[in-house]
Amino acid sequence: MSDITIHIDETLDSPTILALQNDLTQLDGIKSVESKENRPHLMVITYDSKLTSSEDILLNFTSQGLHAELIGF
């Protein structure tokens, strides 16, 4: 398993963040998606690197019109 942190540039409300998390957990290889209420612009995603990649996960954000980037790499 691998972890990545995604920084989302937009300010999203709680229902939108929850919907995004739910969408991500439906993708192959995603084990968990977490964000803290006091830091909603950050998401930590645990995934199986044999089934998906950090680039594919990031593409899920950008394909929805969000501006996001991987951080900590």
N, C-alpha and C positions, 0 to 999 in steps of 0.2 A: 504494500500500500504506500501511496505517496500523498503528501499534503501540498496544497498551494494556497496562497492568499491572493485574492482579487480585490483591487481597489476600484470602486465604482465612482465615477466623477459626479454623476447626478445625485441629487438629494431625493431619495425615494421614501414614500410613506410606508408604514408597517404592513398594510395589506399587499402592497406591491412587492415588498421584500419577501413576504411569506409566499406569494404566488411564484416568484422567481426561484425560491428555495425548493418549492414543491416540483416545479418544472425540472430543475436540475437533478433532483433525486430520481426522476424517471429515466434518466439517461443511463445507458449501459456503462458499467464500471464505476459509477458514483456511489460511494458508501455513505457519506454524510456531508451535509452542508450546514455550517453554523455561522451566525453573526450575533453580535452583542447589541443590545438595544442602545447603548451609549456610543456605539461605533457602527452605525448601520451601513456606512460606506465600505466596510471591510467584510469579506466573506472568506472563511477558511473551508476548503473543500478537500475531503479525503476521497481518493479514487484509486482504482486498480490501473496501473500504468500499462498493463498488458491488454486492457480493453479500451482505453481512451488516453488522450494526451492533454497536457496543460493547454496546448494551442487549441485543441478541439473544444475544451471547456470555455476558454476565453471567447472563441467564436460564437458560442451560445449567447453571450452577453452582447457582443457587437452586432450580431445578426438581428437582435431585437431593438437596435437603434441606441443602445447604451454605449457610453464611452467608459471603457474599463481597461485596466492593465494588470499584469502579473507584478507582484512586488516581492522583494526579498530574494531575488535570484541574481 
